[in-house]
Amino acid sequence: MELNDVIQARRSIRKFKDRPIPQDVLDEMLESVRLAPSAGNAQGHVFGILQDKELKEQVARAAGNQDWIASAPIVFACCADLSWDIADQAEDDFGLIVNRLRFDNDFLDYLCRYPNKKARTTLFENATPLIPMEHIFLTAVSHGLSACFVGYLDIPKINEILRLPDHLTVLYLLPVGYPDETPKIKKRKEVSAFVFHDTWKK
Ligand SMILES: Cc1cc2nc3c(=O)[nH]c(=O)nc-3n(C[C@H](O)[C@H](O)[C@H](O)COP(=O)(O)O)c2cc1C
């Protein structure tokens, strides 16, 4: 499929057939993760491949009882490495310099003093798995499979269920499989509603 056909065909799917994902398709999804861009090429994403039925059910319960998640043959646990903490960086660290430019200094100083290190690093890494996840999603669609981003979840609970070490955290789930529903196209804003040219004009 051409990329534009894949983008047009993509829908969030919340009901999956009881049909396994071929190994070559899984391999292609993982390769698409490997090739995803990341800030400073940090590649801080880590993906759990959940296939155990009981484990998928536990994780689905911890995602606000979204039971449909467990119907997917594979649920990716989309995680980030938390080893880089902005609070530990020297003033000439490039990551710190970039973030000082992007965000207000007072806010960063507040975050650095925030006593819960894991909460701070988790917030900082919130976007880390998102681009690789979209690569998986689009690869899945190109092979007739589909997926759904899941961000509504109890992060500490799923970290515990997956027995993740302290330097990792789950941030999203991505159930993937063959669709067993055909959702309607959702309404989207017109392009003119989200675009501006040069400077903002009212
Ligand atoms: C970051 C993110 C988190 C999401 N979390 C959930 C979720 O927890 N549960 C769910 O059913 N859908 C979730 N979705 C799917 C959105 O509801 C869906 O993408 C949106 O309604 C547009 O529909 P479409 O993907 O079919 O075009 C999430 C999507 C994104 C991008």
The ligand as an ORCA input file, in Angstrom:
! r2SCAN-3c Opt
* xyz 0 1
  C      -2.167      9.577     22.890
  C      -3.467      8.845     22.612
  C      -4.096      8.182     23.642
  C      -5.278      7.464     23.403
  N      -5.850      6.740     24.427
  C      -6.943      5.982     24.167
  C      -7.489      5.144     25.184
  O      -7.001      5.063     26.311
  N      -8.575      4.400     24.869
  C      -9.154      4.417     23.620
  O     -10.137      3.698     23.399
  N      -8.644      5.199     22.627
  C      -7.568      5.980     22.870
  N      -7.011      6.735     21.868
  C      -7.586      6.682     20.488
  C      -8.340      7.962     20.106
  O      -9.578      7.983     20.775
  C      -8.521      7.989     18.580
  O      -7.259      8.044     17.953
  C      -9.345      9.203     18.131
  O     -10.652      9.139     18.642
  C      -9.431      9.316     16.592
  O      -9.981      8.131     16.038
  P      -9.185      7.308     14.918
  O      -7.855      6.892     15.510
  O     -10.052      6.109     14.595
  O      -9.002      8.197     13.733
  C      -5.861      7.458     22.093
  C      -5.203      8.159     21.062
  C      -4.024      8.829     21.303
  C      -3.323      9.508     20.147
*
